[in-house]
Amino acid sequence: LQLGSDNFPASGSGWLYLVEFYAPWCGHCQQLAPKWKKVAESLKAVAKVAAVNCDEHKTICGERGVRGYPTIMALGPHSKEWQDYQGERSAAAISSWATSLIGNAAATLRKEADLSALLSQCGGSSSGSSAKKKAAGSASWGLCMLLV
């Protein structure tokens, strides 16, 4: 996914965005490219893995404080701040870091009222009525998973 000024993510989008800021002439960026494809494949269900060509989109890169290439940053599903990645440049390490940013929450449900409250937060209902349809492209963690 190539990002530019017309589709650059806003904070609180509900998705995890993992973005590589690069320059086409950069040797390290070229070495990262096949690994970045692996990251995108491994995270396709949970994150939007994207790239910004800083030669074409200098303003975006400047606003993010990009000073070297490649720079990897993430914007969490409900975050307002971008986070820099400073770890190993392997697909496994980048994917692991990205998934750690999603977080999780577990709730113990003891009575039906607890279930109803949880499902209302997730856009569902325990009364059997149809759940609201999520907008196309909505992140999957807006839904709930129940383990019995």
Beta strands, then each sheet from edge to edge (+ up, - down):
strand 1: 16-22
strand 2: 47-53
strand 3: 71-75
strand 4: 82-84
sheet 1: 2+ 1+ 3- 4+
end
